[in-house]
Amino acid sequence: MILPGSSALFILVRNAQPEKVLAELTDVKGKVLRTSLSPEQEKKLQEALADSILPSQHS
């Protein structure tokens, strides 16, 4: 569920290396609502998003 005042990001990736996509999402914090990734790939994505720090939180 997307709450008022929040946002959603829809990403469609074809013929790309997952590691490069994850590297581009390093400053994005969020959670995956739906995916067609394999369970292993989804776990890596969830971990990358959970470990991210928003730019406003950098010290």
VOGU-3710 file (C-alpha; in Angstrom, 3 decimals, decimal comma):
1> milpgssalf> 0,000/0,000/0,000  1,292/3,426/-0,924  0,387/6,060/1,638  -0,369/9,727/0,918  2,839/11,741/0,883  4,910/8,751/-0,199  5,934/7,632/-3,663  6,428/4,537/-5,753  9,141/3,571/-8,189  8,411/1,197/-11,037
11> ilvrnaqpek> 11,473/-0,312/-12,680  11,423/-2,453/-15,792  14,796/-3,978/-16,557  15,651/-6,201/-19,479  19,025/-7,585/-20,487  20,892/-5,997/-17,578  23,202/-7,309/-14,908  21,371/-7,301/-11,558  24,481/-6,093/-9,722  24,604/-2,948/-11,876
21> vlaeltdvkg> 20,926/-2,236/-11,235  21,422/-2,653/-7,475  24,407/-0,297/-7,598  22,189/2,403/-9,113  19,687/2,021/-6,251  22,188/2,600/-3,434  20,590/5,910/-2,394  17,029/4,588/-2,548  15,387/3,263/0,588  12,210/1,271/0,235
31> kvlrtslspe> 10,606/-2,107/-0,008  9,584/-4,373/-2,837  5,829/-4,765/-3,213  5,804/-7,087/-6,231  8,484/-8,620/-8,409  9,121/-11,265/-11,015  12,648/-11,797/-9,708  13,803/-15,163/-8,475  13,657/-15,550/-4,673  17,463/-15,180/-4,504
41> qekklqeala> 17,441/-11,994/-6,610  14,542/-10,552/-4,620  16,410/-11,195/-1,368  19,439/-9,301/-2,719  17,220/-6,396/-3,779  15,431/-6,294/-0,408  18,802/-6,289/1,382  20,144/-3,502/-0,834  17,085/-1,353/-0,182  17,111/-2,046/3,556
51> dsilpsqhs> 20,802/-1,112/3,796  20,369/2,138/1,871  20,673/5,515/3,502  18,660/8,445/2,213  20,850/11,358/1,028  19,420/13,606/3,770  20,708/11,149/6,385  24,378/11,309/5,287  26,603/12,952/7,921
//
